Every structure is written in C-alpha cells, then in structure tokens.
C-alpha cells in the first residue's frame, strides 16, 4: 500500500469513526445528497450532509465555465477555495465550520506557494486539521485539489 492509499484509508477510518460517534449521540435522518446548482452533470455530489457533518467533494480551480483558471498554483488555490466557499454557502455553512481539509498537489514543491493563499481563508487560531500529499495527476491538469469536512 503506497503513502497516498494509507492516507486515504486513515482519513476514511477517521471519518467513519466520527460518523459512528455522531450517530450514537443523536440519531439523524438519511444522508442528504446536495446537487450542484448548475453546470454539467457530474458523477458525484458537491456535498453530502450526514451525521452532523458536511462532506465536500474535492474542488479544483475552475471558473464558472468549468475551465481551469490560468496563472499557476496560487491562482488555482484561490479559485478552489472560492469554489469551496460557494459550496459551503449553498449548504448553509462557512469556513468557520470546516474541521478538516485534504490538499492534493501535482507538485509538492508548490506546497509553500499554495499555503500562502490557503491560510488567508481561515481565521488565525481557527485553521482546520489538514493533510497534504503529492499526486501524479489531477482532473483537467490542475495543480491543486482541496476537499473539506465541516461540522454542522
């Protein structure tokens, strides 16, 4: 099992345990699969509400036309985070409720440049837990993809 698979497995286990704990303390309804307001049909939901959490699908730096924004890692990071902000807002949430993020980078050498933009979206002292890992490819040739988990 490679490092990426181990991180994915550990994240899945942590989320599963968190979901089980939330389910024990307060019985919730069935998961709510939130649809995108527009754009092409995708093989996933942009967000799913379940067991007191809001699970966001990974976001890349695409604009409203679905095209990757030009300009490199910082421009893509800013757009990905704005896309996350939009999904959170449509779901009745905000960055203040985000408890965990996972960042996928096409080049780990761009970690510092990505962080310069990423941290501006969270209040000091309220930054979520985070994992970051390198990949060998992202959708549309993106430099960065970011997924988040928010508490309800």
C-alpha positions as CSV (number, residue, x, y, z in Angstrom):
1,X,0.0,0.0,0.0
2,X,1.5,3.3,-1.0
3,X,1.5,6.5,1.1
4,X,-1.5,8.0,-0.7
5,X,-3.6,4.9,-0.2
6,X,-2.5,4.8,3.5
7,X,-3.6,8.5,4.0
8,X,-6.9,7.9,2.2
9,X,-7.6,4.8,4.3
10,X,-6.7,6.6,7.6
11,X,-8.9,9.6,6.6
12,X,-11.8,7.2,5.7
13,X,-11.4,5.4,9.0
14,X,-11.4,8.7,11.0
15,X,-14.5,9.9,9.2
16,X,-16.2,6.6,9.7
17,X,-15.5,6.7,13.4
18,X,-16.6,10.3,13.7
19,X,-19.8,9.4,11.8
20,X,-20.5,6.5,14.1
21,X,-19.9,8.6,17.2
22,X,-22.3,11.3,16.0
23,X,-24.9,8.7,15.1
24,X,-24.7,7.2,18.6
25,X,-25.2,10.6,20.3
26,X,-28.0,11.9,18.1
27,X,-29.9,9.8,15.6
28,X,-30.1,11.6,12.4
29,X,-32.0,11.1,9.2
30,X,-30.7,9.6,6.0
31,X,-27.8,11.4,4.2
32,X,-28.7,14.4,2.1
33,X,-27.0,14.5,-1.2
34,X,-26.7,18.1,-2.3
35,X,-26.9,18.8,-6.0
36,X,-24.9,21.4,-7.9
37,X,-27.0,24.5,-8.8
38,X,-25.8,24.4,-12.4
39,X,-23.2,23.1,-14.8
40,X,-22.6,19.7,-16.3
41,X,-23.8,16.6,-14.6
42,X,-21.0,15.1,-12.5
43,X,-20.6,11.5,-11.2
44,X,-20.6,12.8,-7.6
45,X,-22.4,15.3,-5.3
46,X,-20.6,18.5,-4.5
47,X,-21.6,18.0,-0.8
48,X,-23.3,15.4,1.3
49,X,-24.8,16.1,4.7
50,X,-24.7,13.2,7.1
51,X,-24.4,12.6,10.9
52,X,-23.8,16.2,11.8
53,X,-21.1,16.7,9.2
54,X,-21.0,18.3,5.7
55,X,-18.6,16.3,3.4
56,X,-17.4,18.4,0.5
57,X,-16.1,16.9,-2.8
58,X,-12.7,18.0,-3.9
59,X,-12.6,21.3,-5.7
60,X,-10.1,22.4,-8.3
61,X,-9.5,25.9,-9.6
62,X,-12.2,26.0,-12.3
63,X,-14.2,29.1,-13.1
64,X,-18.0,29.3,-13.8
65,X,-17.5,27.8,-17.3
66,X,-15.7,24.7,-15.9
67,X,-12.3,25.8,-17.2
68,X,-9.2,25.8,-15.1
69,X,-8.1,29.3,-14.3
70,X,-4.7,30.4,-15.7
71,X,-1.9,31.6,-13.6
72,X,-0.5,28.6,-11.7
73,X,-0.7,27.2,-8.2
74,X,-1.7,30.4,-6.3
75,X,-4.4,31.4,-8.7
76,X,-5.8,27.8,-8.8
77,X,-5.7,27.6,-5.0
78,X,-7.6,30.9,-4.6
79,X,-10.2,29.7,-7.1
80,X,-10.5,26.2,-5.5
81,X,-11.0,27.9,-2.1
82,X,-13.7,30.3,-3.6
83,X,-15.4,27.2,-5.1
84,X,-15.3,25.6,-1.6
85,X,-16.7,28.8,-0.1
86,X,-19.6,28.7,-2.6
87,X,-20.4,25.0,-1.8
88,X,-20.3,25.8,1.9
89,X,-22.6,28.8,1.5
90,X,-25.1,26.9,-0.6
91,X,-25.1,24.3,2.1
92,X,-25.7,26.8,4.9
93,X,-22.2,26.7,6.2
94,X,-18.9,28.6,6.1
95,X,-15.1,28.3,6.5
96,X,-15.7,28.8,10.3
97,X,-17.3,25.3,10.4
98,X,-14.5,23.5,8.5
99,X,-12.7,21.0,10.7
100,X,-10.6,19.0,8.2
101,X,-9.1,19.6,4.7
102,X,-7.1,17.4,2.4
103,X,-4.9,19.0,-0.2
104,X,-3.7,17.2,-3.3
105,X,-0.8,18.8,-5.1
106,X,0.5,17.9,-8.6
107,X,3.9,19.1,-7.3
108,X,4.9,19.1,-3.6
109,X,7.4,21.7,-4.5
110,X,4.4,24.1,-4.7
111,X,3.3,23.4,-1.1
112,X,4.6,26.8,0.2
113,X,3.0,28.8,-2.5
114,X,-0.3,27.0,-2.1
115,X,-0.1,27.7,1.7
116,X,0.3,31.4,1.2
117,X,-3.2,31.5,-0.4
118,X,-4.8,28.7,1.7
119,X,-4.2,30.3,5.1
120,X,-6.0,33.6,4.0
121,X,-9.3,31.7,4.0
122,X,-9.2,30.8,7.7
123,X,-9.1,33.0,10.8
124,X,-5.8,32.7,12.8
125,X,-6.4,30.2,15.6
126,X,-9.3,28.5,13.7
127,X,-7.4,26.7,11.0
128,X,-8.7,23.1,10.4
129,X,-6.7,20.0,10.7
130,X,-5.1,19.2,7.3
131,X,-3.3,16.6,5.2
132,X,-1.4,17.4,2.1
133,X,0.0,15.0,-0.4
134,X,1.5,14.8,-3.9
135,X,-0.3,13.1,-6.7
136,X,0.7,12.0,-10.2
137,X,-2.3,13.7,-11.8
138,X,-5.4,15.7,-11.1
139,X,-8.5,16.4,-13.2
140,X,-8.1,18.8,-16.1
141,X,-4.4,19.0,-15.4
142,X,-5.0,21.0,-12.2
143,X,-2.1,21.9,-9.9
144,X,-4.2,21.6,-6.7
145,X,-7.4,19.9,-5.4
146,X,-8.9,20.6,-2.0
147,X,-11.6,18.7,-0.1
148,X,-13.1,19.7,3.2
149,X,-15.2,18.4,6.1
150,X,-17.4,20.8,8.0
151,X,-19.2,20.3,11.3
152,X,-22.9,21.2,11.2
